[in-house]
Amino acid sequence: MLVLTRKSGEGIRIGDDIKLVVVEVKDNHVKLGIQAPQSCAVHREEIYLRIQETNMKAAGLPSEVADKLKGFRKK
């Protein structure tokens, strides 16, 4: 994992199409602004994991396979 230090108002680029900007740092919270093409899905991690779980249930995967896939994603 690449770890970068940025101040409020500063940003980073991911490729040519994605820009992240630190909008605000307050107490223990960081607000990020994200510019990305509509074709690039951007979700908070807890929402992404919920979507994955819902999709696995809809696909009818056995629970042991779903659990292994969850562990694989977190690495």
Buried (B, 14 or more C-beta within 10 A) or exposed (E): EEEEEBEEEEBEEEEEEBBBBBEEEEEEEEEEEEEBEEEEEBEEEEEEBEEBEEEBEEEEBEEEEBEEEEEEEEE
